[in-house]
Amino acid sequence: MLAGEQPYSSLPGREQAVVRAAWEDNIAALRTGLNFEDVFTAAGTDWVEAQPDGTVVRRSATGPSTVRRRSPR
């Protein structure tokens, strides 16, 4: 199934759960190797990030970052 040789929907429920767990493990492994900061900086592209507290940080490939605090509700 993970090799794309049969559809996910053709698997029984227990086997679907095993496949979902394998997908989660594969995605977690791929995410650990990602570094978009390096990619965007090398391309000279600015980007934004949302912090857990809702603060938005604009990152600049060529200059200082700017921070926009979350508006109170």
C-alpha positions as CSV (number, residue, x, y, z in Angstrom):
1,M,0.0,0.0,0.0
2,L,2.8,2.5,0.9
3,A,4.4,1.7,-2.4
4,G,1.2,2.7,-4.2
5,E,0.4,-0.8,-5.4
6,Q,-3.1,-0.9,-3.9
7,P,-5.6,1.7,-2.7
8,Y,-5.7,2.6,1.0
9,S,-9.5,2.1,0.9
10,S,-9.1,-1.5,0.0
11,L,-7.4,-2.3,3.4
12,P,-9.4,-3.5,6.4
13,G,-9.6,-1.1,9.3
14,R,-6.7,-2.5,11.4
15,E,-4.4,-2.4,8.4
16,Q,-5.5,1.1,7.6
17,A,-4.4,2.1,11.2
18,V,-1.0,0.5,10.6
19,V,-0.6,2.4,7.4
20,R,-1.6,5.7,9.1
21,A,1.0,5.1,11.8
22,A,3.7,4.4,9.1
23,W,2.6,7.6,7.3
24,E,2.9,9.6,10.5
25,D,6.4,8.2,11.2
26,N,7.6,8.9,7.6
27,I,6.2,12.5,7.7
28,A,7.8,13.1,11.1
29,A,11.2,11.9,9.8
30,L,10.9,14.2,6.7
31,R,10.0,17.2,8.8
32,T,13.1,16.9,11.0
33,G,15.3,17.5,7.9
34,L,13.4,20.6,6.7
35,N,15.0,24.0,7.0
36,F,13.0,26.6,5.1
37,E,15.0,29.4,6.6
38,D,18.1,28.3,4.6
39,V,16.0,27.8,1.4
40,F,14.3,31.2,1.6
41,T,17.5,33.0,2.6
42,A,19.4,31.5,-0.3
43,A,16.6,32.5,-2.7
44,G,16.5,36.0,-1.2
45,T,12.8,35.6,-0.3
46,D,11.2,37.1,2.7
47,W,8.7,34.9,4.7
48,V,6.4,35.1,7.7
49,E,6.0,32.9,10.7
50,A,3.2,32.6,13.2
51,Q,4.5,32.1,16.7
52,P,2.5,29.9,19.2
53,D,1.2,33.1,21.0
54,G,-0.2,34.5,17.8
55,T,2.6,36.9,17.1
56,V,3.5,37.2,13.4
57,V,7.2,37.6,12.6
58,R,8.2,38.7,9.1
59,R,11.7,37.3,8.4
60,S,13.8,39.1,5.8
61,A,16.4,37.4,3.7
62,T,18.3,40.6,3.5
63,G,17.7,42.6,6.7
64,P,16.2,42.6,10.2
65,S,13.0,40.8,11.1
66,T,9.9,42.6,12.1
67,V,7.3,41.6,14.7
68,R,3.6,42.3,14.7
69,R,2.0,41.6,18.0
70,R,-1.4,39.9,18.0
71,S,-4.2,42.3,18.4
72,P,-6.2,42.0,21.6
73,R,-9.7,40.9,21.1
